[in-house]
Amino acid sequence: MASYINKQVIELNKVTEENRNRATRSVKTDTHLSGPEDSGRRLYRMVAVSFGMLCVLQVTLNISLRLV
């Protein structure tokens, strides 16, 4: 019984370590610094998404308040 529990603990530790390695790998790739042209595109994309969400919110309010 003790050997079974030890095997499970070792296996759990391996899985935890793999997840930790995978998480640090994704953080390293996500924090890659991009050039100035990418930051401009990111700004335009953020503005476009924000505007789209505002439009959806406006439509939802119009329908819920029966302003159509």
N, CA, C and O atoms as a GROMACS GRO file, in nm:
protein
  272
    1MET      N    1   0.083  -0.120   0.000
    1MET     CA    2   0.000   0.000   0.000
    1MET      C    3   0.087   0.125   0.000
    1MET      O    4   0.059   0.221  -0.072
    2ALA      N    5   0.192   0.123   0.082
    2ALA     CA    6   0.280   0.240   0.090
    2ALA      C    7   0.352   0.263  -0.042
    2ALA      O    8   0.371   0.378  -0.083
    3SER      N    9   0.392   0.155  -0.110
    3SER     CA   10   0.461   0.172  -0.238
    3SER      C   11   0.366   0.229  -0.344
    3SER      O   12   0.408   0.309  -0.429
    4TYR      N   13   0.239   0.189  -0.340
    4TYR     CA   14   0.140   0.242  -0.434
    4TYR      C   15   0.123   0.392  -0.412
    4TYR      O   16   0.118   0.469  -0.508
    5ILE      N   17   0.113   0.433  -0.286
    5ILE     CA   18   0.097   0.575  -0.255
    5ILE      C   19   0.220   0.652  -0.298
    5ILE      O   20   0.209   0.762  -0.353
    6ASN      N   21   0.340   0.596  -0.274
    6ASN     CA   22   0.463   0.664  -0.316
    6ASN      C   23   0.468   0.679  -0.467
    6ASN      O   24   0.510   0.783  -0.517
    7LYS      N   25   0.425   0.576  -0.542
    7LYS     CA   26   0.423   0.585  -0.688
    7LYS      C   27   0.328   0.695  -0.733
    7LYS      O   28   0.358   0.769  -0.826
    8GLN      N   29   0.212   0.704  -0.666
    8GLN     CA   30   0.115   0.807  -0.703
    8GLN      C   31   0.170   0.947  -0.674
    8GLN      O   32   0.150   1.039  -0.754
    9VAL      N   33   0.239   0.962  -0.562
    9VAL     CA   34   0.297   1.092  -0.526
    9VAL      C   35   0.405   1.130  -0.627
    9VAL      O   36   0.412   1.244  -0.670
   10ILE      N   37   0.488   1.033  -0.664
   10ILE     CA   38   0.593   1.061  -0.763
   10ILE      C   39   0.532   1.099  -0.897
   10ILE      O   40   0.578   1.193  -0.962
   11GLU      N   41   0.429   1.028  -0.937
   11GLU     CA   42   0.362   1.058  -1.063
   11GLU      C   43   0.299   1.197  -1.059
   11GLU      O   44   0.305   1.272  -1.157
   12LEU      N   45   0.238   1.232  -0.947
   12LEU     CA   46   0.177   1.363  -0.931
   12LEU      C   47   0.283   1.472  -0.937
   12LEU      O   48   0.261   1.578  -0.996
   13ASN      N   49   0.399   1.447  -0.876
   13ASN     CA   50   0.508   1.545  -0.880
   13ASN      C   51   0.557   1.565  -1.023
   13ASN      O   52   0.587   1.678  -1.062
   14LYS      N   53   0.565   1.457  -1.102
   14LYS     CA   54   0.607   1.468  -1.241
   14LYS      C   55   0.508   1.552  -1.322
   14LYS      O   56   0.548   1.637  -1.401
   15VAL      N   57   0.380   1.526  -1.301
   15VAL     CA   58   0.277   1.602  -1.373
   15VAL      C   59   0.282   1.749  -1.335
   15VAL      O   60   0.270   1.836  -1.421
   16THR      N   61   0.300   1.777  -1.207
   16THR     CA   62   0.309   1.915  -1.161
   16THR      C   63   0.429   1.985  -1.222
   16THR      O   64   0.420   2.101  -1.264
   17GLU      N   65   0.542   1.915  -1.228
   17GLU     CA   66   0.662   1.973  -1.287
   17GLU      C   67   0.644   1.999  -1.436
   17GLU      O   68   0.688   2.102  -1.487
   18GLU      N   69   0.579   1.907  -1.506
   18GLU     CA   70   0.553   1.927  -1.649
   18GLU      C   71   0.463   2.048  -1.671
   18GLU      O   72   0.485   2.127  -1.763
   19ASN      N   73   0.362   2.063  -1.587
   19ASN     CA   74   0.272   2.178  -1.600
   19ASN      C   75   0.346   2.308  -1.574
   19ASN      O   76   0.323   2.409  -1.641
   20ARG      N   77   0.434   2.306  -1.475
   20ARG     CA   78   0.512   2.424  -1.443
   20ARG      C   79   0.601   2.462  -1.560
   20ARG      O   80   0.612   2.579  -1.596
   21ASN      N   81   0.666   2.362  -1.620
   21ASN     CA   82   0.753   2.388  -1.736
   21ASN      C   83   0.672   2.442  -1.853
   21ASN      O   84   0.716   2.534  -1.922
   22ARG      N   85   0.556   2.386  -1.876
   22ARG     CA   86   0.470   2.431  -1.985
   22ARG      C   87   0.425   2.575  -1.961
   22ARG      O   88   0.420   2.655  -2.054
   23ALA      N   89   0.393   2.608  -1.836
   23ALA     CA   90   0.348   2.744  -1.804
   23ALA      C   91   0.459   2.845  -1.824
   23ALA      O   92   0.436   2.953  -1.878
   24THR      N   93   0.581   2.811  -1.782
   24THR     CA   94   0.691   2.906  -1.800
   24THR      C   95   0.725   2.922  -1.947
   24THR      O   96   0.764   3.030  -1.990
   25ARG      N   97   0.711   2.814  -2.025
   25ARG     CA   98   0.735   2.824  -2.169
   25ARG      C   99   0.636   2.918  -2.234
   25ARG      O  100   0.674   3.000  -2.319
   26SER      N  101   0.508   2.909  -2.196
   26SER     CA  102   0.408   2.995  -2.257
   26SER      C  103   0.426   3.140  -2.214
   26SER      O  104   0.399   3.231  -2.292
   27VAL      N  105   0.471   3.162  -2.091
   27VAL     CA  106   0.495   3.299  -2.044
   27VAL      C  107   0.610   3.360  -2.123
   27VAL      O  108   0.604   3.477  -2.160
   28LYS      N  109   0.714   3.282  -2.149
   28LYS     CA  110   0.827   3.334  -2.223
   28LYS      C  111   0.787   3.373  -2.365
   28LYS      O  112   0.833   3.475  -2.416
   29THR      N  113   0.702   3.294  -2.429
   29THR     CA  114   0.663   3.327  -2.566
   29THR      C  115   0.562   3.440  -2.568
   29THR      O  116   0.559   3.517  -2.664
   30ASP      N  117   0.479   3.453  -2.466
   30ASP     CA  118   0.379   3.559  -2.463
   30ASP      C  119   0.440   3.695  -2.434
   30ASP      O  120   0.386   3.797  -2.478
   31THR      N  121   0.552   3.700  -2.362
   31THR     CA  122   0.611   3.827  -2.325
   31THR      C  123   0.718   3.871  -2.424
   31THR      O  124   0.796   3.961  -2.395
   32HIS      N  125   0.722   3.807  -2.540
   32HIS     CA  126   0.818   3.845  -2.643
   32HIS      C  127   0.790   3.988  -2.687
   32HIS      O  128   0.678   4.023  -2.724
   33LEU      N  129   0.893   4.070  -2.682
   33LEU     CA  130   0.876   4.210  -2.720
   33LEU      C  131   0.862   4.221  -2.871
   33LEU      O  132   0.941   4.163  -2.945
   34SER      N  133   0.763   4.294  -2.914
   34SER     CA  134   0.740   4.310  -3.057
   34SER      C  135   0.783   4.450  -3.100
   34SER      O  136   0.807   4.538  -3.017
   35GLY      N  137   0.792   4.467  -3.229
   35GLY     CA  138   0.834   4.595  -3.283
   35GLY      C  139   0.726   4.699  -3.272
   35GLY      O  140   0.614   4.669  -3.230
   36PRO      N  141   0.758   4.823  -3.308
   36PRO     CA  142   0.659   4.931  -3.297
   36PRO      C  143   0.540   4.912  -3.391
   36PRO      O  144   0.430   4.959  -3.360
   37GLU      N  145   0.561   4.844  -3.505
   37GLU     CA  146   0.448   4.825  -3.596
   37GLU      C  147   0.345   4.730  -3.536
   37GLU      O  148   0.226   4.745  -3.561
   38ASP      N  149   0.390   4.632  -3.456
   38ASP     CA  150   0.296   4.542  -3.390
   38ASP      C  151   0.218   4.612  -3.280
   38ASP      O  152   0.100   4.582  -3.259
   39SER      N  153   0.282   4.705  -3.210
   39SER     CA  154   0.210   4.774  -3.103
   39SER      C  155   0.101   4.864  -3.161
   39SER      O  156  -0.004   4.880  -3.099
   40GLY      N  157   0.125   4.921  -3.278
   40GLY     CA  158   0.022   5.002  -3.344
   40GLY      C  159  -0.096   4.918  -3.387
   40GLY      O  160  -0.211   4.958  -3.372
   41ARG      N  161  -0.066   4.800  -3.441
   41ARG     CA  162  -0.175   4.709  -3.481
   41ARG      C  163  -0.253   4.664  -3.360
   41ARG      O  164  -0.376   4.652  -3.365
   42ARG      N  165  -0.182   4.638  -3.252
   42ARG     CA  166  -0.249   4.593  -3.129
   42ARG      C  167  -0.342   4.702  -3.077
   42ARG      O  168  -0.452   4.673  -3.030
   43LEU      N  169  -0.298   4.828  -3.086
   43LEU     CA  170  -0.382   4.939  -3.041
   43LEU      C  171  -0.508   4.950  -3.126
   43LEU      O  172  -0.618   4.965  -3.074
   44TYR      N  173  -0.492   4.942  -3.260
   44TYR     CA  174  -0.608   4.948  -3.348
   44TYR      C  175  -0.703   4.832  -3.323
   44TYR      O  176  -0.825   4.850  -3.325
   45ARG      N  177  -0.647   4.714  -3.300
   45ARG     CA  178  -0.732   4.597  -3.274
   45ARG      C  179  -0.808   4.616  -3.144
   45ARG      O  180  -0.926   4.582  -3.136
   46MET      N  181  -0.741   4.669  -3.041
   46MET     CA  182  -0.807   4.691  -2.913
   46MET      C  183  -0.919   4.795  -2.927
   46MET      O  184  -1.026   4.779  -2.869
   47VAL      N  185  -0.894   4.901  -3.003
   47VAL     CA  186  -0.996   5.003  -3.025
   47VAL      C  187  -1.114   4.944  -3.101
   47VAL      O  188  -1.229   4.972  -3.069
   48ALA      N  189  -1.086   4.862  -3.202
   48ALA     CA  190  -1.194   4.801  -3.280
   48ALA      C  191  -1.277   4.706  -3.196
   48ALA      O  192  -1.400   4.706  -3.206
   49VAL      N  193  -1.212   4.626  -3.114
   49VAL     CA  194  -1.286   4.532  -3.028
   49VAL      C  195  -1.369   4.609  -2.926
   49VAL      O  196  -1.483   4.572  -2.898
   50SER      N  197  -1.311   4.715  -2.869
   50SER     CA  198  -1.386   4.796  -2.772
   50SER      C  199  -1.509   4.860  -2.837
   50SER      O  200  -1.617   4.862  -2.778
   51PHE      N  201  -1.492   4.912  -2.958
   51PHE     CA  202  -1.605   4.972  -3.029
   51PHE      C  203  -1.712   4.868  -3.059
   51PHE      O  204  -1.831   4.896  -3.046
   52GLY      N  205  -1.671   4.750  -3.098
   52GLY     CA  206  -1.766   4.642  -3.124
   52GLY      C  207  -1.844   4.603  -3.000
   52GLY      O  208  -1.964   4.579  -3.007
   53MET      N  209  -1.774   4.597  -2.888
   53MET     CA  210  -1.843   4.563  -2.763
   53MET      C  211  -1.940   4.673  -2.722
   53MET      O  212  -2.047   4.644  -2.669
   54LEU      N  213  -1.903   4.798  -2.745
   54LEU     CA  214  -1.996   4.908  -2.716
   54LEU      C  215  -2.120   4.900  -2.804
   54LEU      O  216  -2.230   4.929  -2.758
   55CYS      N  217  -2.101   4.862  -2.930
   55CYS     CA  218  -2.217   4.847  -3.020
   55CYS      C  219  -2.309   4.736  -2.972
   55CYS      O  220  -2.431   4.751  -2.974
   56VAL      N  221  -2.251   4.625  -2.931
   56VAL     CA  222  -2.332   4.513  -2.880
   56VAL      C  223  -2.406   4.556  -2.754
   56VAL      O  224  -2.523   4.522  -2.736
   57LEU      N  225  -2.340   4.631  -2.667
   57LEU     CA  226  -2.404   4.680  -2.546
   57LEU      C  227  -2.519   4.774  -2.580
   57LEU      O  228  -2.625   4.768  -2.518
   58GLN      N  229  -2.498   4.861  -2.678
   58GLN     CA  230  -2.604   4.954  -2.719
   58GLN      C  231  -2.724   4.880  -2.775
   58GLN      O  232  -2.838   4.914  -2.743
   59VAL      N  233  -2.701   4.780  -2.858
   59VAL     CA  234  -2.811   4.701  -2.914
   59VAL      C  235  -2.886   4.630  -2.802
   59VAL      O  236  -3.010   4.627  -2.802
   60THR      N  237  -2.813   4.574  -2.707
   60THR     CA  238  -2.877   4.505  -2.595
   60THR      C  239  -2.963   4.600  -2.513
   60THR      O  240  -3.075   4.565  -2.476
   61LEU      N  241  -2.912   4.719  -2.486
   61LEU     CA  242  -2.990   4.817  -2.411
   61LEU      C  243  -3.113   4.862  -2.490
   61LEU      O  244  -3.221   4.877  -2.433
   62ASN      N  245  -3.097   4.884  -2.620
   62ASN     CA  246  -3.211   4.925  -2.702
   62ASN      C  247  -3.321   4.820  -2.700
   62ASN      O  248  -3.439   4.853  -2.689
   63ILE      N  249  -3.282   4.695  -2.712
   63ILE     CA  250  -3.382   4.588  -2.712
   63ILE      C  251  -3.447   4.574  -2.575
   63ILE      O  252  -3.568   4.559  -2.564
   64SER      N  253  -3.365   4.580  -2.470
   64SER     CA  254  -3.421   4.560  -2.336
   64SER      C  255  -3.510   4.677  -2.294
   64SER      O  256  -3.605   4.658  -2.219
   65LEU      N  257  -3.479   4.797  -2.342
   65LEU     CA  258  -3.562   4.913  -2.308
   65LEU      C  259  -3.668   4.940  -2.414
   65LEU      O  260  -3.742   5.038  -2.405
   66ARG      N  261  -3.675   4.855  -2.513
   66ARG     CA  262  -3.773   4.864  -2.623
   66ARG      C  263  -3.767   4.999  -2.692
   66ARG      O  264  -3.869   5.066  -2.711
   67LEU      N  265  -3.646   5.039  -2.728
   67LEU     CA  266  -3.626   5.166  -2.797
   67LEU      C  267  -3.620   5.150  -2.948
   67LEU      O  268  -3.597   5.247  -3.019
   68VAL      N  269  -3.639   5.030  -2.996
   68VAL     CA  270  -3.627   5.005  -3.140
   68VAL      C  271  -3.751   5.052  -3.211
   68VAL      O  272  -3.761   5.039  -3.333
   0.00000   0.00000   0.00000
